[in-house]
Amino acid sequence: MEPVAIGHPEADLKGADFPNVATVRAVFEGVDRLVEEALHSFDRLNGVYVWTHPRKGWKANVNQSCLLLHPITHEFHHKG
């Protein structure tokens, strides 16, 4: 798959990949590690660039700040 943001491939996760809470927590920990890596590697937080959706091909203007905030707010949404 095409690398996303910091060069890691997009995860192709399905509901069946999560048979229990421990598995979900492990995935959240992996996301936390990726966000930590991004915090240390991003150097143009407000620089805008074009991102192409790896499967659907549509394009969006994004910046590194949005790429950091998205997983944080999404995880918070799920943890409630």
Residue pairs with C-beta under 8 A, 6 or more apart in sequence:
1 9
1 10
1 12
1 54
2 9
2 10
2 52
2 54
3 9
4 10
4 51
4 54
5 38
5 51
5 64
5 67
6 34
6 37
6 38
6 41
6 42
8 34
10 54
11 27
13 27
17 23
18 24
18 27
28 75
28 79
31 71
31 75
32 75
34 71
35 68
35 71
35 72
38 64
38 67
38 68
39 68
42 64
42 67
42 68
44 63
44 64
45 63
45 64
45 65
45 68
46 63
46 64
46 65
47 63
47 64
48 61
48 62
48 63
49 61
49 62
49 63
50 59
50 60
50 61
50 62
51 59
51 60
51 61
51 62
52 58
52 59
53 59
53 60
